[in-house]
Amino acid sequence: MEVLVIGLATAFNFIIVLWKLKHDRVEDGILDIAAFVAISYLFAGTISGMSVGMVASATISLYLLIFPPKFTS
């Protein structure tokens, strides 16, 4: 079950990041990738930690998709 959650969350996360990069939301995509790397680093080592990290990263990706950050005017 955990492997399924990790797989779905990872695929969902990458699909969102690719969509952002294809639709000229580069800043948003870079922030998303940075959050993904940071969470993966923090929760690395166990299957439970990686599943929490992937779900958290997918949730952040979805939030940034709905409410994009505004770095420049």
Helices and strands as residue ranges (DSSP letters): H 2-22, H 26-42, H 47-66
